[in-house]
Amino acid sequence: MKISHEKKERIEEQILSFLYSLAPKSAYTSHVAREIARDEEFVKILLQDLKKKTLVVEIKKNSSGEAYSRRIRWKISDSAYTIYKQKQN
């Protein structure tokens, strides 16, 4: 099944909205997928697209600086957070 570009953008907006609500904390891909009720692989692809647009930041290391072997955490970028904050007011 093919999803239109418009629907992908709406789902990306849902992802950004969720990450904005968590800011400054981050969330794993699986947690984001569960919150917006989508498949993890599909959400991962969308998150990577958002990363290319510099709207989200990928975190590949834990708090002690060790790299994750399979997991990735995501958070909204500072610039995207500022824009969302301005739109909320």
Steps between C-alpha positions, in 0.01 A plus 500: 500500500633840403457801728468842341753774560235708677421220746869446571535869581206479741656202675830689520311787662361255757852379572628854544207589723568197719873578526416863577282386790795301640764771451776513618475125558546246221309186400590170339362421155274233649349746747430755224340227287281385788382855575393576143377144436725422203744228401852542643678460166275759336554742788876446479495594130300814577733593786800465269326729249439752778867473595599592144275807533677580833173485694603215731829392656617141518660385826709186465673500839371442852555736793840347580623553143481141379358446153173310465536188289145498359299777659461864408343777703351807336430853614374811330778733382551836669395693190182295455421538871529878472268509199242276672518715812432817299204336324351393835488860626 
